[in-house]
Amino acid sequence: MRDPLLEPAAIEAALAEIEGWELAPDGRSILRNFKFADFRAAFAFMTECALSAEKLDHHPEWSNVYSRVSVTLTTHDSGGLTERDLRLARLMDKAARARN
């Protein structure tokens, strides 16, 4: 069963609460770039987030270059943003705060 898509007003309200995330130009995903002290901290962040993503059965599109991690969240099965994206964004923010 697909997750229901979020309404534009719900997306706007959520983005006001989760710092650093922005709506992609297509309106179907949210984006954030994380910066860490070094590669080790970035990789530890990705490892923690991978475990959280697996528990949610929801996996980010992301890339890593040394101390930077770029993330895109969307629910592919639903064709856009769902509550699951917001849950993972909040978990990622918590993991990043623990490393900065």
C-alpha positions in Angstrom: 0.0 0.0 0.0 1.3 3.4 -0.9 1.9 6.2 1.6 -0.4 9.1 1.0 1.2 12.2 -0.5 1.5 15.3 1.6 -0.5 18.3 0.7 1.5 21.5 -0.2 0.5 23.2 3.0 1.7 20.2 5.1 5.0 20.2 3.3 5.4 24.0 3.9 4.6 23.6 7.6 7.0 20.7 8.0 9.9 22.5 6.2 9.4 25.4 8.7 10.0 22.9 11.5 13.0 20.9 10.1 15.9 23.2 9.7 18.2 23.0 6.6 15.8 21.0 4.3 14.4 22.6 1.2 11.8 21.6 -1.4 13.3 20.4 -4.7 12.2 22.5 -7.7 9.9 19.7 -8.9 8.1 19.7 -5.5 8.4 15.9 -5.2 11.4 15.7 -2.9 13.3 17.5 -0.1 17.0 18.2 -0.2 19.7 18.8 2.4 23.5 19.0 2.4 25.3 18.0 5.6 28.9 19.0 6.5 31.0 17.2 9.0 34.5 17.6 10.5 35.9 14.8 8.3 35.2 11.6 6.3 35.0 9.5 9.5 32.2 11.6 10.9 30.3 11.7 7.6 30.6 8.0 7.2 29.4 7.4 10.8 26.4 9.6 10.0 25.6 7.6 6.9 25.9 4.3 8.8 23.5 5.5 11.5 21.1 6.8 8.9 21.2 3.6 6.9 20.1 1.6 9.9 17.3 4.1 10.6 16.2 4.0 6.9 16.2 0.2 6.9 13.9 0.2 10.0 11.5 2.6 8.2 11.8 0.6 4.9 12.7 3.9 3.3 16.0 4.7 1.7 17.6 8.0 0.8 19.2 9.0 -2.4 22.5 10.3 -1.2 26.2 10.9 -2.1 29.3 11.5 0.0 32.5 13.4 -0.8 34.9 13.4 2.1 33.1 15.5 4.8 29.9 16.2 2.9 26.8 14.2 2.5 24.1 15.3 0.0 20.6 13.8 0.6 17.4 13.7 -1.4 14.3 12.2 0.1 11.2 11.2 -1.7 8.8 8.2 -1.6 9.2 6.7 -5.0 6.2 4.3 -4.7 3.9 7.3 -4.0 5.4 9.6 -6.5 6.3 12.4 -4.1 6.6 13.4 -0.5 5.0 11.5 2.3 5.2 11.4 6.1 7.9 8.8 5.8 10.3 11.3 4.2 9.7 13.7 7.1 10.4 11.0 9.7 13.7 10.1 8.0 14.6 13.8 7.7 14.1 14.2 11.4 16.2 11.1 12.2 19.0 12.3 9.9 19.0 15.7 11.6 19.3 14.0 15.0 22.2 11.9 13.8 23.9 15.0 12.3 23.6 16.9 15.6 25.2 14.1 17.4 28.3 14.5 15.2 28.6 18.3 15.1 
